[in-house]
Amino acid sequence: MELERLQKAIAKSGYTSRRKAEALITEGKVKVNGKTVTELGTKVKPDDTIEVNHIPLEKEEPIYLLLYKPRGVISSVKDDRNRKVVTDLLPEIQERIFPIGRLDYDTSGILLLTNDGDFAQQLMHPRYQLDKVYIAKVEGIPAPEDLKPLKSGINDKGENLKAIKHRILSVDHKKNRAILEITLHEGKNRQIRRMMESLGYPVLKLKRERYGFLNLHGMNPGDYRELTPHEIKQLKTYAEKNVK
């Protein structure tokens, strides 16, 4: 039987990410075949019984979803302020899914969800530099030279925020507004809003239009679909190539 690392097996079960699984192991919260394991190098067999916090892991079939997240929804599975979360939009999904990364409360667009923690960990790795394309409506009409700091980098609260590409799609002189396309690789908290605010062009509306080769064609806010086997294979192949 093929062996795999314990933290990877936990992540693949959909319980949590590989990084959080590692913390659970070192904290003594994981048992294999009834024995507490704290060594990260531990390997397990497919038929081993794994318990986390005294609860046996159930092996779910992996599921991979693309959601068109509406504005006003939290990119989480629960919220301590009882606001709507993304899993509320998927009541018929029985698997323990969670979002890969996040979109801000007031940002709409593509969000991937899965119960495959190892897959999620790969996609969120800093070396997984897939284009994430956003459409931003901003207050004011920037000249092209005004936007140059987006590529060179903007320092905000000790973080260097960068865009990979940007362009002005349209302007409305009457309303004094512009529509921009901004491409990121990273996804720091409120990154585009923070960058544009620092340049004096606050974001009025923001949508993630593309995630690599994935788009929202034919979808409305709140719609979701399963990724096709080909799409999953493409994402996994790219991730394995770029994340060691």
Backbone torsions as a table, in degrees:
resi	resn	phi	psi	omega
1	MET	NA	143.0	-179.5
2	GLU	-76.4	131.7	178.8
3	LEU	-92.8	150.4	172.7
4	GLU	-142.8	157.1	-178.3
5	ARG	-61.8	144.3	-176.4
6	LEU	-57.9	-45.0	-178.2
7	GLN	-64.1	-31.2	177.9
8	LYS	-71.0	-40.1	178.7
9	ALA	-62.7	-39.3	178.6
10	ILE	-65.5	-44.1	-179.8
11	ALA	-62.9	-41.7	-178.8
12	LYS	-66.6	-23.0	179.4
13	SER	-72.4	-15.5	-177.4
14	GLY	91.8	3.9	-177.1
15	TYR	-70.1	-44.4	-178.7
16	THR	-166.8	180.0	178.0
17	SER	-75.0	164.3	-179.7
18	ARG	-62.7	-39.8	-179.2
19	ARG	-62.4	-43.8	179.3
20	LYS	-69.9	-31.6	176.5
21	ALA	-63.8	-39.0	178.2
22	GLU	-61.0	-41.0	179.0
23	ALA	-64.5	-41.4	179.1
24	LEU	-62.2	-37.9	179.4
25	ILE	-65.4	-50.5	-177.7
26	THR	-66.2	-23.4	177.8
27	GLU	-83.3	-0.1	177.9
28	GLY	76.2	26.2	-176.6
29	LYS	-101.0	8.4	-176.7
30	VAL	-121.8	135.3	175.0
31	LYS	-121.0	143.3	173.6
32	VAL	-121.0	119.5	-177.4
33	ASN	52.2	40.7	174.9
34	GLY	86.9	-5.4	-178.8
35	LYS	-110.7	132.7	179.2
36	THR	-66.7	133.0	-179.7
37	VAL	-120.5	129.7	178.9
38	THR	-122.4	0.9	-177.1
39	GLU	-93.2	121.8	-176.0
40	LEU	-67.2	-22.3	-179.1
41	GLY	-80.8	-0.9	-177.3
42	THR	-60.8	136.2	177.2
43	LYS	-115.5	148.4	-176.3
44	VAL	-127.4	159.1	176.7
45	LYS	-96.6	158.2	-179.4
46	PRO	-56.8	-29.6	-177.4
47	ASP	-95.4	5.6	175.9
48	ASP	-68.8	147.6	176.4
49	THR	-93.4	122.0	-179.1
50	ILE	-113.9	130.4	176.1
51	GLU	-119.0	136.8	174.8
52	VAL	-122.2	122.0	-176.1
53	ASN	53.7	41.6	176.3
54	HIS	70.5	10.1	179.9
55	ILE	-113.3	121.5	179.0
56	PRO	-63.3	138.6	177.6
57	LEU	-74.7	135.9	173.3
58	GLU	-100.7	129.7	-178.4
59	LYS	-84.3	109.7	179.0
60	GLU	-93.3	154.2	170.1
61	GLU	-68.4	135.1	-179.3
62	PRO	-65.2	143.1	178.5
63	ILE	-134.7	141.1	-175.7
64	TYR	-133.7	117.7	-174.2
65	LEU	-121.9	149.0	171.0
66	LEU	-114.4	120.3	-179.1
67	LEU	-112.2	138.2	169.1
68	TYR	-90.4	92.3	-176.1
69	LYS	-70.5	127.2	174.3
70	PRO	-78.4	166.5	170.1
71	ARG	-67.8	154.9	176.8
72	GLY	79.3	22.9	178.1
73	VAL	-131.4	137.8	-178.7
74	ILE	-84.9	134.9	177.5
75	SER	-80.7	69.8	-177.4
76	SER	-157.4	173.9	176.7
77	VAL	-98.9	-9.9	175.0
78	LYS	-156.8	159.5	-178.8
79	ASP	-143.9	128.9	-176.2
80	ASP	-72.1	-7.5	176.6
81	ARG	-104.7	11.0	176.5
82	ASN	60.0	29.8	173.5
83	ARG	-82.2	160.5	-179.9
84	LYS	-65.0	135.2	178.0
85	VAL	-115.0	165.2	-172.6
86	VAL	-61.8	-33.2	-179.7
87	THR	-69.3	-18.0	173.9
88	ASP	-65.0	-22.4	-179.7
89	LEU	-83.1	-6.0	-174.9
90	LEU	-127.9	54.6	-172.4
91	PRO	-64.5	-23.5	-177.9
92	GLU	-85.3	-7.5	178.3
93	ILE	-81.4	118.4	-175.7
94	GLN	-87.5	-25.1	-178.4
95	GLU	-68.2	156.8	-178.9
96	ARG	-83.5	77.3	-177.0
97	ILE	-85.6	159.8	176.9
98	PHE	-148.9	155.5	-178.3
99	PRO	-74.5	146.8	173.3
100	ILE	-92.3	106.6	-173.3
101	GLY	75.6	-156.2	-177.1
102	ARG	-156.2	159.8	166.0
103	LEU	-122.4	142.0	-179.1
104	ASP	-59.6	159.0	180.0
105	TYR	-51.0	-43.1	-176.4
106	ASP	-94.4	10.8	179.4
107	THR	-109.5	135.9	178.0
108	SER	-105.9	173.0	172.8
109	GLY	124.4	-164.5	-173.8
110	ILE	-66.3	129.3	172.0
111	LEU	-139.9	128.5	177.7
112	LEU	-93.1	143.5	176.5
113	LEU	-132.0	149.7	-178.6
114	THR	-157.9	171.4	167.9
115	ASN	-114.4	9.4	180.0
116	ASP	-97.1	94.3	-175.9
117	GLY	-64.2	-33.0	179.7
118	ASP	-67.9	-42.3	177.4
119	PHE	-61.8	-44.3	179.1
120	ALA	-61.8	-41.6	-179.9
121	GLN	-61.1	-41.0	179.5
122	GLN	-64.4	-44.5	-177.5
123	LEU	-67.5	-28.4	-178.7
124	MET	-90.5	-2.9	-179.9
125	HIS	-63.8	139.9	-179.1
126	PRO	-55.6	-27.3	-178.7
127	ARG	-82.2	-7.6	179.3
128	TYR	-85.2	85.7	-169.6
129	GLN	-96.9	71.9	176.8
130	LEU	-89.9	140.9	178.8
131	ASP	-65.2	130.4	172.9
132	LYS	-119.3	111.4	-170.7
133	VAL	-102.2	125.9	-177.7
134	TYR	-116.7	146.8	171.3
135	ILE	-111.0	122.5	-175.8
136	ALA	-121.4	128.4	170.1
137	LYS	-94.8	124.7	-175.7
138	VAL	-121.9	154.3	174.5
139	GLU	-80.7	127.6	-177.8
140	GLY	96.9	165.7	-178.7
141	ILE	-122.2	100.0	-178.6
142	PRO	-76.0	146.3	169.2
143	ALA	-82.3	156.9	-179.7
144	PRO	-52.4	-38.2	-179.1
145	GLU	-69.2	-24.5	177.9
146	ASP	-65.4	-24.9	-174.8
147	LEU	-94.1	-2.9	-177.5
148	LYS	-57.2	-35.6	178.5
149	PRO	-61.7	-17.4	178.8
150	LEU	-61.4	-39.0	-179.1
151	LYS	-84.5	-35.4	-178.8
152	SER	-75.3	-27.6	177.2
153	GLY	115.7	137.8	179.6
154	ILE	-120.7	126.2	178.6
155	ASN	-87.4	124.0	179.3
156	ASP	-137.9	115.1	178.8
157	LYS	53.5	42.0	176.7
158	GLY	83.4	-1.2	178.6
159	GLU	-107.5	140.0	175.7
160	ASN	-94.8	113.4	-175.7
161	LEU	-104.1	126.5	-176.3
162	LYS	-133.5	147.7	169.1
163	ALA	-107.6	152.9	177.1
164	ILE	-84.5	-42.4	178.9
165	LYS	-145.9	159.7	174.1
166	HIS	-158.4	152.7	174.6
167	ARG	-158.5	154.2	177.5
168	ILE	-89.4	121.5	-178.8
169	LEU	-87.5	-40.6	-179.3
170	SER	-162.4	161.0	177.2
171	VAL	-133.0	150.8	176.8
172	ASP	-126.3	95.6	-176.4
173	HIS	-65.6	-31.5	-178.9
174	LYS	-65.5	-42.8	-179.7
175	LYS	-93.4	-5.1	-178.1
176	ASN	57.6	52.9	-179.8
177	ARG	-137.7	161.1	178.4
178	ALA	-140.7	154.8	175.2
179	ILE	-111.7	125.3	-178.5
180	LEU	-118.2	151.3	169.4
181	GLU	-110.9	124.0	-176.6
182	ILE	-128.1	128.9	-178.7
183	THR	-110.0	128.6	178.2
184	LEU	-117.8	159.1	165.6
185	HIS	-106.8	-43.0	178.4
186	GLU	-85.9	179.8	179.8
187	GLY	-151.1	62.9	-178.7
188	LYS	-72.8	159.5	-174.6
189	ASN	-54.3	121.7	177.3
190	ARG	52.5	36.6	-170.2
191	GLN	-58.3	-52.7	-177.0
192	ILE	-66.2	-41.3	178.7
193	ARG	-60.4	-42.6	-179.7
194	ARG	-66.3	-42.1	-179.7
195	MET	-64.1	-47.9	-176.6
196	MET	-69.3	-34.9	177.3
197	GLU	-64.4	-38.4	179.8
198	SER	-67.0	-25.5	178.1
199	LEU	-88.0	-5.0	178.3
200	GLY	89.8	17.3	179.2
201	TYR	-128.4	77.3	-175.0
202	PRO	-61.0	144.6	-179.0
203	VAL	-79.1	129.7	176.9
204	LEU	-95.9	-31.6	-178.0
205	LYS	-154.4	140.9	-175.6
206	LEU	-141.5	136.2	-178.9
207	LYS	-140.6	133.7	172.6
208	ARG	-88.0	109.7	-171.7
209	GLU	-86.0	-35.3	-178.1
210	ARG	-139.2	149.0	174.0
211	TYR	-129.4	94.5	-172.9
212	GLY	62.3	-120.8	-179.7
213	PHE	-90.8	-1.9	-178.8
214	LEU	-88.7	141.5	178.4
215	ASN	-139.6	-176.6	-174.3
216	LEU	-108.1	18.6	-176.5
217	HIS	-54.4	128.0	176.8
218	GLY	79.5	6.6	-177.0
219	MET	-112.3	151.6	174.8
220	ASN	-115.2	159.2	178.3
221	PRO	-52.5	131.5	-178.3
222	GLY	95.9	-16.1	177.6
223	ASP	-74.0	153.7	172.7
224	TYR	-147.2	163.5	175.9
225	ARG	-151.4	159.5	173.5
226	GLU	-78.0	142.4	171.5
227	LEU	-67.0	145.5	178.2
228	THR	-76.1	158.1	176.2
229	PRO	-54.4	-37.3	179.3
230	HIS	-65.7	-42.2	179.0
231	GLU	-63.3	-42.4	179.0
232	ILE	-62.5	-44.0	-179.8
233	LYS	-62.6	-41.7	178.5
234	GLN	-60.5	-46.8	-179.3
235	LEU	-63.3	-44.6	-179.0
236	LYS	-65.9	-41.3	-179.9
237	THR	-62.7	-44.3	180.0
238	TYR	-65.7	-41.5	-178.3
239	ALA	-64.2	-45.0	-178.5
240	GLU	-65.8	-30.2	179.8
241	LYS	-73.3	-32.2	-173.2
242	ASN	-104.4	-14.1	-178.9
243	VAL	-118.4	116.6	-179.7
244	LYS	-104.7	NA	NA
